[in-house]
Amino acid sequence: MNFGSFGYFDFSWQFISSFLMIIVIDLVLAGDNAVVIAMAVRNLPKKQRLAGIMMGAGGAIVLRVGLTIVVASLLGVKGLKFCGGALIFWIALKLFIEGAPEEGIKKEPKTIWAAMVTIVIADIVMSLDNMLAVAGASHGNNFLIIFGLVLSIPFIVFTSNLLSMLMDKFPIIVYIGAMILGKVAGEMIITDPYVQSFLHTSKATQYIVEAAFAVAVVVIGKLWMKMKIRKEETGHAH
């Protein structure tokens, strides 16, 4: 079945193996994305959470479909992953500060749109490598790209929902989630072609950098919250 520039659908071995590969790529990535989504909706009222998850995941997937089709040419750009990693680190820090179960710090009530924007930006940035892998596995068949990505939505929604409920019961998951995002940021920065062109790091160094970024999110987040509490206390004292 041929859909013109949209792609084609058939039962050849190449089509089926590409289809299965795209599903696996999407499911592997869904874990990181579910962490971002769960942390982004954590401060929403419980009734709005599922809507926030659905809108965020849906919006991100729609954008990702369009970007996957053009991203293959973009990913070679030196410095792109570095900037993406820096952005993810900032998002990880922001979500940790908003979601950490700290006493004595005022939490701003979050809107569904604020959560959605965070989800979409983080998803697109974190999906750069994934988009390239999907674009490669699809062999230029846009039907496969779209079908594979759409198929990953239910998995991401289910995992995000489960994680956001677990975060309420076990606040330690907020710390783990922030550290996972920190690790993703570190990995993007250290594997950027521009960084690699003068550092030439080994796998061991890459793991050390990832671990350092994971810890840095929590440490910087904690220090920032302590400063905020101190500021509020001195403000009240005057």
Stockholm file with secondary structure:
# STOCKHOLM 1.0

chainA/1-238         MNFGSFGYFDFSWQFISSFLMIIVIDLVLAGDNAVVIAMAVRNLPKKQRLAGIMMGAGGAIVLRVGLTIVVASLLGVKGLKFCGGALIFWIALKLFIEGAPEEGIKKEPKTIWAAMVTIVIADIVMSLDNMLAVAGASHGNNFLIIFGLVLSIPFIVFTSNLLSMLMDKFPIIVYIGAMILGKVAGEMIITDPYVQSFLHTSKATQYIVEAAFAVAVVVIGKLWMKMKIRKEETGHAH
#=GR chainA/1-238 SS CBCGGGCBCCCCHHHHHHHHHHHHHHHHHHHHHHHHHHHHTTTSCHHHHHHHHHHHHHHHHHHHHHHHHHHHHHTTSTTHHHHHHHHHHHHHHHHHHHHSCCTTCCCCCCCHHHHHHHHHHHHHHHTHHHHHHHHHHTTTCHHHHHHHHHHHHHHHHHHHHHHHHHHHHCTHHHHHHHHHHHHHHHHHHHTCHHHHHHHCCCHHHHHHHHHHHHHHHHHHHHHHHHHHHHHHHHHHHC
#=GC SS_cons         CBCGGGCBCCCCHHHHHHHHHHHHHHHHHHHHHHHHHHHHTTTSCHHHHHHHHHHHHHHHHHHHHHHHHHHHHHTTSTTHHHHHHHHHHHHHHHHHHHHSCCTTCCCCCCCHHHHHHHHHHHHHHHTHHHHHHHHHHTTTCHHHHHHHHHHHHHHHHHHHHHHHHHHHHCTHHHHHHHHHHHHHHHHHHHTCHHHHHHHCCCHHHHHHHHHHHHHHHHHHHHHHHHHHHHHHHHHHHC
//
